[in-house]
Amino acid sequence: MGMTNFSDLSNTMADAVEAVSTSIVSVRAGRPISGTVIGDGLILTVAHVLHGDEVTVVTPDGRELSATVAGRDSSSDLALLRVDGLNLPALSVSDSVRVGELLLAVGRPQHGVQATLGLMERQMTASPAEVDAPESGPHSRGWLPSGAAPFRGVSGGALVDARGGLVGVLNAGVSRGELLAVPVGRAMNVADLLGRTGRVPRGYLGIATQPVMFPQAEGTESENEARSGGPRGGRGREGWGGGRGRGGWQREGGERGPWGGQQGGKVGLTIVSVESGSPAAQAGLLVGDVLLSLDGQAVRRPPELLWRVRERAGQSVSARILRGGQEQDVTLVVGER
């Protein structure tokens, strides 16, 4: 029975690779890489090896076609190619993938289609800003670990689930020895912008921030408010956190941040400078304000804030700030650089 189940699993994976491979091309650039078909005549691949605006793609049936680079995005390291007469099926987007689910990394080096087995190690998020990861390293910049071993030419290929649904676009050049992927939601957003405008505008607010924590004092909530002059503490000796000023910050679960921190503290970002004429200045944000959340989601680290607005140029966002011991909501329109 066990052998039968293993055989069924093996056949299912092989069938998935066979189906997906019809939507994976080889791209002849600075070095051989792969490309993933995402639409009619549209291919996503990695940008860092594309040194010109025209490249050649080789289809599964051996056709060599000229492709034009419609646009590049340095942040996601994605490039969108347009190919006349491609006539290959686009991969469908995975509608659901669970942590622990087996994945397949499929590429097409020069010698033909190749695949390795991966694993969904953690829940995929809609936005790179929502990834709760360390402040440095590729995982904090919106990359998804594939759990698969990299191989030559896999970059630009597809990370898919067992049903053949696209989970991400692969890149072996981001983290040495590790095969990562741009999550499909982000990849498709980038492709849409590149297809329409040839570029991905970078959103910004025009503020510099640093983490601050408001320690939770002992006693009841009403006693804390009475001591501090308001909910969660009023302005203290240095202007934040009920007399505790700038202190350590912490992540959820009590983890101590690099500045220390206490169990149960509330974390925000203190605004330490506001760029003149910036979206933040136009919205009335001031040095000393503490940014608590953006669109209802807490912000705990400056890199997280940057990612939350990076791909939202021109959109309105709602920020909750702490000013003079009082929380208030401010609407900002994300600027474009």
PyMOL commands that set and color helices and strands:
alter all, ss='L'
color gray80, all
select helices_A, chain A and resi 2-21+128-130+138-141+184-197+221-228+279-282+302-310
alter helices_A, ss='H'
color red, helices_A
select strands_A, chain A and resi 24-28+32-39+42-46+54-58+64-73+78-83+102-107+114-119+144-145+158-161+166-175+178-183+203-204+207-214+266-274+290-294+297-298+316-323+326-333+335-336
alter strands_A, ss='S'
color yellow, strands_A
deselect
rebuild
show_as cartoon
